[in-house]
Amino acid sequence: MTEIIIRRTGKNPVRASLPDGAYLIGAGKNCHIPLDSPDVSGRHAQLIVSDNAITVMDLGSSNGTYVNGSAEPLFANQMTPLAPGSVLRLGKNVEITIGRAPAADASARESRPQKDAPRPPETDDFLAPDRGEIPVLTVSGVPPRLRPLVQEIKRQAHKELLKRMNLKKMALSGISESELADQAKRMIREILSVLNVKLPEGLSVEVIEKELIQEAIGLGPLEYLIARDDISEIMVNGPNQVYVEHKGMLYRTDAAFADDNQVLASIERIVAPLGRRIDESSPMVDARLADGSRVNAIIPPLSLVGPTITIRKFTRTPLQARDLVNFGSISPEMVKFLAVCVAVRKNIIISGGTGSGKTTLLNVLSSFLPNRERIVTIEDAAELQLHQEHIVRLEARPPNIEGRGEVTIRDLVRNSLRMRPDRIVVGECRGGEALDMLQAMNTGHDGSLTTIHANSPRDALARLETLVLMSGFDLPLRAIREQVASAINIIVQITRERDGSRKVVNISEIVKMEGDIITMQDIFVFRQTGWDARNRITGVFEPTGSIPSFMEDIRRAKLDLDVSLFSPRKQS
């Protein structure tokens, strides 16, 4: 923490404590330290505070930035180190004294308890557990201490680039992507040479040039992340906070956009080819990338942190059942059982929370569908990656600018029944289409697959009841449950564990109705046994001893499934 004292002619001094970070000083409304003075420019200077260093950079102000009474102002865009006690002068009438935080003085240190001294327990220790720091994943090559300088250079370069060339107009004029990229690269090199910014050690012009080109004609720092196969989720919270999920764990990256406008530009480049839009009148949008990755974006005024992007990535090569076995997400016996369930046309629901791997598992189960059947897939955003020969892919459509033309999942489910499907695969049931899906499963469209958001197989049944009621029909609860019990055969529950791994924790069969209650039996379960040396969950996938009620169907289909597969193992 660093303390500053601001003195202005004719006004009382103002004290403030600054945690580590970059602070924009100026008369503009968006400045972190706003100073209403005729001597201060809109964006006058930038103060960068870190654990072991304090630096200042003049941003090309009209009246200059001076340090410790110097007669010569600082050079624009050049970082200057400051010692505690330094005095900054902005123009003639504003001074900022840089000091230490009060807790850092000798008296404060003396009053602190010694490191090894016993400390009585405090109530707050139990109410506020240690949250831990989010680790940083290096993707851009820009050291965190230099990121504020890079951001300022990028902002200035973008302003100059917009003055010299209209990229959007050129793109709409029919110019090829390669020619547009060449012109943008040439112009960016010229702008960087004109700015003549003295770069500190550890930062090259090539790195800044690469980021500028990505933001001018691409998706900005998203380009780094989309190219990496080991990243499964990308989360952008405004221009300066880019997070990812890497191998199941959350990381903050060292990448950043220049400003909010660049985040908006990236969103527009994603949604424009799909005929969708995002603006203040329509501040939310769902879209997809060319590889099928799911994209959600939400902008101000709904988002208070700036434009926000969430990308659920999908691997270029779809995961197979053996990959899930190798990851420890499922056992070979469970895979074999599910493959047989698909072959004998049992209706299967995959249940799980957000990011638990439902779509990935749906892809794996879909790979077991016969090649000689007509398969209709229905999704909000096309994500499934099936490789059978006879597939019809349908995708919902949001309303247009006038609020017309919307085609919902429910519309597509009803239409698919007229398309002579052998199997219907719905990416996710989240509304009234659940009733149409149940009716399809009960009227000759056996072997259908879908996913649902729920935390357990029993919760999945309760959520199905709720979704059916959302269809608008006032059906008795018993009638809904009878529909569910007769339509659904298997519920597969998948979860994302605390260590970031995904596990199929239940494979349950819906047996029958007993009174007003749907009875179920677990066929396979995951039993956690502990944690290993790498802080990963350990456990075993085991059968419960319950035998599926449709074993006769499996025998009639002449499929090889030994009943010993369901025998419980002896506890070790």
C-alpha positions in Angstrom: 0.0 0.0 0.0 1.3 3.4 -1.0 0.1 6.7 0.5 -0.1 9.9 -1.6 -0.9 13.5 -0.6 -2.5 15.7 -3.3 -2.0 19.5 -2.9 -3.8 22.0 -5.1 -3.7 25.8 -4.9 -6.6 27.2 -2.9 -7.8 23.7 -1.7 -7.1 21.5 1.4 -4.6 18.6 1.0 -6.2 15.2 0.2 -4.7 11.9 1.4 -5.2 8.5 -0.3 -3.8 5.0 0.0 -3.2 3.1 -3.2 -2.9 -0.7 -3.4 -0.7 -2.2 -6.1 -1.9 -1.3 -9.6 -1.8 1.3 -12.4 -3.6 4.6 -11.8 -4.5 7.1 -14.5 -4.1 10.8 -13.4 -5.9 13.6 -15.2 -8.9 15.8 -15.5 -10.9 13.2 -17.5 -14.0 11.5 -16.0 -12.5 8.0 -16.4 -9.3 8.8 -14.6 -8.6 6.8 -11.4 -7.2 10.0 -9.7 -9.4 12.8 -11.1 -7.9 16.4 -10.8 -10.1 19.3 -11.8 -7.5 21.9 -12.7 -6.8 23.9 -15.8 -3.2 22.8 -15.6 -4.0 19.1 -15.8 -4.6 17.4 -19.1 -7.5 14.9 -19.6 -5.0 12.0 -19.5 -2.0 13.6 -17.9 0.1 10.9 -16.4 0.1 7.3 -15.2 1.3 6.1 -11.7 2.3 2.5 -11.4 2.5 1.0 -7.9 3.9 -2.4 -7.1 5.4 -4.2 -4.1 9.0 -3.0 -4.6 8.8 -0.1 -7.1 6.8 3.0 -8.0 7.1 4.6 -11.4 5.4 7.4 -13.2 4.9 8.0 -17.0 3.8 11.3 -18.6 1.1 10.7 -21.3 2.0 13.6 -23.5 0.4 16.2 -21.3 0.2 19.8 -22.4 1.7 21.4 -19.2 4.2 18.6 -18.4 5.0 16.4 -15.4 7.9 17.4 -13.1 9.7 15.3 -10.4 11.3 16.8 -7.2 11.4 20.4 -8.4 13.2 19.6 -11.7 13.0 22.4 -14.3 12.7 19.9 -17.1 9.5 17.9 -17.6 9.5 14.2 -18.0 9.7 12.8 -21.6 6.3 11.6 -22.8 5.7 7.8 -22.6 8.9 7.1 -20.6 8.8 5.3 -17.3 10.6 7.1 -14.5 11.2 5.4 -11.1 10.2 7.3 -7.9 11.5 7.0 -4.4 9.3 7.3 -1.3 9.1 11.0 -0.5 9.2 12.1 -4.2 7.1 15.0 -5.2 5.3 15.1 -8.6 4.2 18.4 -10.0 1.5 18.5 -12.7 1.6 21.9 -14.5 2.0 24.7 -12.0 -0.7 24.3 -9.4 -0.9 20.5 -8.5 1.6 18.5 -6.4 1.4 14.9 -5.4 3.7 13.6 -2.7 4.5 9.9 -2.8 5.0 8.3 0.7 4.8 5.0 2.4 1.6 3.5 3.9 1.3 4.3 7.7 1.5 0.6 8.5 5.0 0.4 7.1 6.8 2.7 9.6 8.9 1.6 12.4 6.4 2.1 15.2 3.9 -0.1 13.3 6.5 -2.8 12.9 7.3 -2.7 16.6 3.7 -3.0 17.5 3.2 -6.1 15.5 3.4 -9.5 17.3 6.5 -11.5 16.6 6.3 -14.2 13.9 6.7 -17.1 16.3 4.7 -15.6 19.2 1.6 -17.4 20.1 -1.6 -15.7 19.0 -5.0 -16.3 20.6 -7.6 -17.6 18.2 -10.0 -15.1 16.7 -13.5 -15.5 15.6 -12.7 -14.1 12.2 -10.3 -17.0 11.6 -13.3 -19.3 11.4 -15.6 -17.0 9.4 -13.1 -16.1 6.7 -11.0 -19.0 5.5 -8.0 -18.5 3.3 -9.2 -18.0 -0.3 -5.8 -18.4 -1.9 -4.3 -16.5 -4.8 -5.3 -17.3 -8.4 -2.1 -18.4 -10.2 -1.1 -16.6 -13.4 -0.7 -18.4 -16.7 1.8 -16.9 -19.0 0.5 -16.6 -22.6 1.5 -13.2 -23.9 5.1 -12.9 -22.8 4.5 -9.5 -21.3 5.8 -9.3 -17.6 2.9 -8.2 -15.3 4.9 -5.2 -14.1 5.1 -3.9 -17.7 1.5 -4.6 -18.6 0.3 -1.0 -17.7 3.0 0.5 -20.0 2.0 -1.9 -22.9 -1.7 -0.9 -22.3 -0.9 2.8 -22.6 1.2 2.3 -25.8 -1.6 0.2 -27.3 -4.3 2.9 -26.5 -2.2 5.6 -28.2 -1.4 3.4 -31.2 -5.1 2.4 -31.6 -6.1 6.1 -31.7 -3.6 6.8 -34.3 -4.6 3.7 -36.3 -8.2 4.8 -36.4 -7.2 8.2 -37.7 -5.1 6.7 -40.5 -7.3 3.9 -41.7 -10.9 2.7 -41.3 -10.6 -1.0 -40.9 -14.3 -1.7 -40.7 -15.0 0.2 -43.9 -12.1 -1.5 -45.7 -13.4 -5.0 -44.5 -16.9 -4.2 -45.9 -15.5 -3.0 -49.2 -14.5 -6.5 -50.2 -10.8 -6.3 -49.6 -9.2 -9.7 -49.0 -8.2 -10.7 -45.4 -4.6 -11.1 -46.3 -4.4 -7.6 -48.0 -6.2 -6.1 -45.0 -3.7 -7.8 -42.6 -0.8 -6.5 -44.7 -2.0 -2.9 -44.6 -2.7 -3.0 -40.9 0.7 -4.5 -40.1 2.5 -1.8 -42.2 0.5 1.0 -40.6 1.1 -0.3 -37.1 4.9 -0.5 -37.7 4.8 3.1 -38.8 2.8 4.2 -35.8 5.1 2.5 -33.3 8.1 4.1 -34.9 6.5 7.6 -34.7 5.5 7.1 -31.0 9.2 6.6 -30.3 8.5 5.1 -26.9 11.6 4.0 -24.9 10.9 0.4 -24.0 12.3 -1.1 -20.7 14.4 -4.2 -20.7 12.3 -7.4 -21.1 9.8 -5.8 -23.6 10.3 -5.9 -27.3 8.5 -3.9 -30.0 7.6 -7.2 -31.7 5.4 -8.3 -28.7 3.5 -5.0 -28.8 3.2 -5.1 -32.6 1.8 -8.6 -32.4 -0.9 -7.6 -29.8 -1.8 -4.6 -31.9 -2.3 -6.6 -35.0 -4.4 -9.2 -33.2 -6.7 -6.5 -31.9 -6.8 -4.6 -35.2 -7.9 -7.5 -37.4 -8.4 -10.4 -35.1 -9.8 -11.3 -31.7 -7.1 -9.6 -29.6 -5.5 -11.7 -26.8 -8.2 -14.4 -27.5 -6.0 -15.4 -30.4 -3.4 -16.7 -28.0 -5.9 -18.7 -26.0 -8.0 -20.2 -28.8 -4.9 -21.6 -30.4 -4.1 -23.6 -27.2 -5.6 -27.1 -26.9 -4.9 -27.3 -23.2 -7.3 -24.4 -22.4 -11.0 -25.4 -22.1 -12.6 -22.2 -21.1 -11.9 -18.5 -21.7 -13.4 -15.8 -19.4 -12.9 -12.0 -20.2 -14.0 -9.7 -17.4 -13.4 -6.3 -19.1 -10.2 -5.4 -20.9 -7.7 -6.1 -18.1 -8.9 -9.4 -16.7 -8.6 -12.4 -18.8 -9.1 -15.8 -17.1 -8.9 -19.3 -18.4 -9.6 -22.9 -17.2 -6.4 -24.9 -17.8 -6.5 -28.6 -17.0 -9.6 -28.1 -14.9 -8.2 -25.3 -12.8 -8.8 -21.5 -12.9 -5.9 -19.2 -13.9 -5.5 -15.5 -14.6 -3.5 -14.8 -17.7 -1.0 -12.1 -18.4 -2.9 -11.1 -21.5 -5.1 -8.0 -21.8 -7.1 -5.9 -24.3 -6.2 -2.3 -24.9 -9.6 -1.0 -23.7 -13.4 -1.7 -23.7 -13.7 -0.7 -27.4 -11.3 -3.5 -28.3 -13.3 -6.1 -26.4 -16.4 -4.9 -28.2 -14.6 -5.1 -31.5 -13.7 -8.8 -30.8 -17.3 -9.6 -29.9 -18.6 -8.0 -33.1 -16.1 -10.0 -35.2 -17.4 -13.2 -33.6 -21.2 -12.5 -33.9 -21.3 -10.6 -37.3 -20.7 -13.7 -39.5 -23.6 -15.4 -37.8 -26.0 -12.5 -38.5 -26.3 -11.6 -34.9 -25.7 -8.3 -33.2 -24.8 -6.8 -29.8 -25.5 -3.2 -28.7 -27.2 -1.3 -25.9 -30.6 -2.4 -27.1 -29.5 -6.0 -27.3 -26.7 -6.3 -24.8 -26.5 -10.2 -24.6 -25.7 -12.6 -27.4 -24.9 -16.3 -27.8 -22.7 -17.4 -30.7 -20.1 -19.9 -31.7 -16.6 -19.9 -33.2 -15.7 -21.6 -36.5 -14.6 -24.7 -34.6 -17.9 -25.0 -32.7 -16.8 -23.4 -29.5 -19.7 -21.8 -27.6 -19.5 -18.0 -27.0 -21.6 -15.8 -24.7 -21.1 -12.1 -24.5 -22.7 -9.4 -22.3 -21.9 -5.7 -22.3 -22.8 -2.6 -20.3 -25.2 -1.4 -19.0 -25.9 -5.0 -17.9 -22.3 -5.8 -17.2 -20.7 -3.5 -14.6 -17.1 -4.6 -15.2 -17.1 -3.8 -18.9 -17.8 -6.1 -21.9 -17.6 -9.7 -20.8 -16.9 -12.8 -23.0 -17.2 -16.4 -22.0 -16.0 -19.1 -24.5 -16.5 -22.8 -23.9 -13.8 -24.3 -26.1 -14.0 -27.7 -27.8 -11.1 -29.7 -28.9 -10.3 -29.9 -32.6 -10.4 -33.7 -32.4 -13.5 -34.8 -30.4 -12.7 -36.8 -27.3 -13.4 -40.5 -27.6 -14.5 -43.0 -24.9 -10.9 -44.2 -24.4 -9.9 -40.6 -23.7 -12.4 -40.3 -20.9 -11.2 -43.6 -19.5 -7.6 -42.4 -19.6 -8.6 -39.2 -17.8 -10.2 -41.2 -15.0 -13.6 -39.8 -15.8 -15.3 -43.1 -16.3 -14.5 -46.8 -16.2 -14.3 -49.2 -19.2 -17.2 -51.2 -17.7 -19.4 -48.1 -17.6 -18.5 -47.3 -21.2 -19.4 -50.7 -22.3 -22.7 -50.6 -20.5 -23.6 -47.2 -21.9 -22.7 -48.4 -25.5 -25.0 -51.3 -25.1 -27.8 -48.9 -23.8 -27.4 -46.8 -26.9 -27.5 -49.9 -29.2 -30.7 -51.2 -27.7 -32.3 -47.8 -28.1 -32.7 -46.8 -24.5 -33.5 -43.1 -23.8 -30.6 -41.5 -21.9 -30.4 -38.2 -20.1 -27.0 -36.8 -19.1 -27.3 -34.7 -15.9 -24.7 -32.3 -14.5 -23.8 -28.8 -13.4 -22.3 -26.0 -15.5 -18.9 -27.0 -17.0 -19.1 -30.6 -15.8 -18.6 -32.1 -19.3 -22.2 -32.9 -20.3 -21.7 -32.0 -23.9 -18.4 -33.9 -24.1 -20.1 -37.0 -22.7 -23.0 -36.5 -25.1 -20.6 -36.5 -28.0 -19.0 -39.7 -26.8 -22.4 -41.4 -26.4 -23.5 -40.1 -29.8 -20.4 -41.8 -31.3 -22.1 -45.2 -30.4 -25.1 -44.4 -32.6 -25.4 -46.7 -35.7 -24.2 -45.3 -39.0 -27.3 -46.6 -40.8 -29.8 -44.5 -38.9 -31.2 -41.0 -39.5 -30.0 -38.8 -36.7 -31.5 -35.3 -36.1 -29.5 -33.0 -33.7 -31.1 -29.9 -32.2 -29.0 -27.3 -30.4 -29.0 -23.6 -29.3 -25.5 -23.2 -30.8 -24.2 -26.1 -32.9 -21.6 -27.8 -30.8 -22.0 -31.6 -31.3 -19.4 -33.2 -33.5 -20.9 -36.4 -34.8 -19.3 -38.4 -37.6 -22.2 -40.6 -38.8 -23.2 -40.5 -42.4 -26.8 -39.6 -42.1 -27.1 -36.5 -39.9 -29.5 -33.5 -40.0 -28.2 -30.6 -37.8 -30.7 -28.0 -36.6 -29.9 -24.8 -34.7 -32.2 -22.4 -32.9 -32.4 -18.8 -34.1 -32.7 -15.7 -31.9 -35.1 -12.9 -32.9 -33.9 -10.3 -35.3 -33.6 -6.5 -34.8 -37.4 -6.1 -35.0 -37.9 -8.9 -32.4 -39.2 -11.3 -35.1 -38.1 -14.5 -36.7 -37.2 -16.4 -33.5 -37.1 -20.2 -33.8 -36.8 -22.0 -30.4 -35.6 -25.4 -29.4 -39.2 -26.4 -28.9 -40.1 -25.4 -32.4 -37.3 -27.6 -33.8 -38.2 -30.6 -31.6 -41.7 -30.5 -32.9 -40.6 -30.1 -36.5 -38.1 -32.9 -36.2 -40.9 -35.4 -35.5 -42.0 -34.8 -39.2 -38.5 -35.5 -40.5 -38.6 -39.3 -40.0 -35.8 -39.4 -37.4 -34.5 -42.7 -36.0 -32.8 -40.8 -33.2 -33.2 -37.3 -31.8 -30.3 -35.7 -30.0 -31.1 -32.5 -28.2 -28.1 -30.5 -27.0 -29.8 -29.4 -23.8 -33.4 -29.3 -22.4 -33.9 -26.1 -20.5 -37.6 -25.2 -21.3 -40.9 -26.3 -22.5 -39.2 -28.6 -25.1 -38.9 -31.1 -22.4 -42.6 -32.1 -22.8 -42.2 -32.5 -26.6 -39.0 -34.6 -26.0 -40.8 -36.9 -23.6 -43.7 -37.3 -26.0 -41.3 -38.2 -28.8 -39.5 -40.7 -26.6 -42.9 -42.3 -25.8 -44.2 -42.4 -29.4 -41.6 -44.5 -31.3 -38.5 -42.4 -31.2 -36.5 -44.6 -28.8 -32.8 -44.2 -28.3 -32.9 -40.4 -28.0 -30.3 -38.5 -26.0 -30.2 -35.1 -24.3 -28.6 -33.2 -21.3 -30.1 -31.4 -18.4 -28.7 -29.2 -15.6 -29.1 -31.0 -12.2 -26.9 -32.0 -9.3 -28.1 -35.6 -8.9 -30.2 -38.2 -10.8 -33.1 -37.5 -8.4 -32.7 -33.7 -8.9 -32.8 -34.4 -12.7 -36.3 -35.9 -12.4 -37.5 -32.9 -10.3 -36.1 -30.5 -12.9 -37.8 -32.4 -15.7 -41.1 -32.0 -14.0 -40.4 -28.2 -13.7 -39.5 -27.9 -17.4 -42.6 -29.8 -18.4 -44.7 -27.3 -16.4 -42.9 -24.5 -18.3 -44.5 -25.7 -21.5 -47.7 -24.0 -20.6 -49.9 -27.0 -20.0 -51.5 -27.4 -16.6 -50.8 -31.1 -16.3 -51.3 -33.1 -13.0 -48.0 -34.0 -11.3 -48.8 -37.7 -11.5 -49.3 -37.5 -15.2 -46.0 -35.8 -15.7 -44.2 -38.4 -13.6 -45.8 -41.2 -15.5 -44.6 -39.6 -18.8 -41.0 -39.4 -17.3 -41.0 -42.9 -15.9 -42.1 -44.4 -19.2 -39.9 -42.2 -21.4 -36.5 -42.1 -19.6 -34.5 -45.3 -19.1 -31.0 -44.1 -18.0 -29.7 -41.0 -16.2 -26.0 -40.5 -16.3 -24.7 -38.0 -13.6 -21.4 -36.2 -14.3 -19.8 -33.7 -11.9 -16.8 -31.4 -11.9 -14.8 -32.3 -8.7 -12.9 -29.8 -6.5 -9.6 -30.8 -8.2 -11.0 -29.8 -11.6 -11.5 -33.4 -12.8 -14.7 -34.6 -14.3 -16.3 -37.9 -13.0 -19.3 -39.9 -13.9 -20.5 -40.5 -10.4 -23.8 -42.3 -11.1 -25.4 -44.3 -13.8 -29.0 -44.9 -12.7 -31.9 -46.7 -14.2 -35.5 -45.5 -13.8 -37.4 -48.6 -12.9 -41.1 -47.9 -12.5 -43.8 -45.8 -10.6 -44.7 -46.8 -7.1 -47.7 -44.7 -6.1 -46.7 -41.2 -6.9 -43.0 -41.8 -6.7 -40.6 -42.7 -9.5 -38.3 -45.5 -8.3 -34.6 -45.6 -9.4 -31.7 -47.9 -8.9 -28.0 -47.1 -9.3 -26.2 -49.4 -11.6 -22.7 -47.9 -11.3 -21.3 -45.3 -8.8 -18.1 -43.5 -8.1 -16.7 -43.9 -4.6 -14.1 -41.5 -3.4 -11.3 -43.0 -1.4 -9.1 -39.9 -0.7 -6.5 -37.6 -2.2 -3.1 -38.4 -3.8 0.2 -36.6 -3.5 -0.7 -34.2 -6.3 -3.9 -33.2 -4.5 -6.0 -35.1 -6.9 -9.2 -37.0 -5.9 -8.7 -40.8 -5.8 -11.5 -43.3 -5.9 -13.1 -46.3 -7.7 -15.9 -46.8 -10.2 -17.9 -49.8 -9.0 -21.1 -51.6 -9.8 -23.7 -51.7 -7.1 -24.9 -55.2 -7.7 -28.2 -54.0 -9.3 -29.0 -55.6 -12.6 -30.7 -53.5 -15.3 -34.4 -54.5 -15.9 -33.9 -54.6 -19.6 -31.4 -57.5 -19.7 -33.9 -59.4 -21.8 -33.8 -56.6 -24.5 -30.0 -56.9 -24.6 -30.2 -60.7 -25.1 -32.8 -60.3 -27.9 -30.5 -57.8 -29.6 -27.7 -60.5 -29.5 -25.3 -58.1 -27.7 -22.5 -59.3 -25.6 -23.0 -58.1 -22.1 -22.0 -60.5 -19.3 -24.2 -60.1 -16.2 -21.0 -60.4 -14.1 -20.2 -56.9 -15.1 -22.7 -55.8 -12.5 -21.3 -57.9 -9.6 -20.1 -55.7 -6.7 -16.4 -55.9 -5.9 -15.1 -57.0 -2.6 -14.1 -54.1 -0.4 -10.4 -54.0 0.2 
